[in-house]
Amino acid sequence: ASIYTSEASVLALSIVLLRLAGLFQVFDGLQVVSAGILRGVGDTRIPMIASLLSIVINYAVAKYTVDYLQKGHIGLALSNSAVSIVNFAILFFFMRRKLDGIEGRGLFSTFAKVTLASAAMGAVCLLLSDRIENYLGMDGLIARLINVGVSVSVGVVVFYLGAHLLKVGELTQLTGAVGRKFGARFRRSR
């Protein structure tokens, strides 16, 4: 936000909104995957009902936080986060019942490992971006592009290495699939 304004109240509000948006993104991703799984096993009714219920919850929480608690934009962001959490909880409950349970310990283990790798990636990106900003400044488009390009590239490498060191099984599967795909193309091009 500091790229666009130096007004302290806007910067303070954007910090809170970004935190709430981060919370929303996690649970929104989880509910999208859960709804996809339910649809994949032939159950379209539960995701539809959960979506309709989400609309009602979103309106109720937004109305309460904005009108009665006077939270404004923060109330709207909080409403979105609450809806994604409730929607995921509903879908997860029915997904577990439909699939006769899921490997909770395995999922939690993978989630914890990916969270650690993501935290390392975020910390490195933040530190690197700060260093680049101190060195190049943020006045021109080229400086911003370099900052984002280098930070994201290094972040991807850090995440991969962290997930590899933590032995995230899905990473091995992904690496193998990519290797087979590009290996086959490389062999054909010779």
Disulfide bonds with the S-S distance in Angstrom:
none
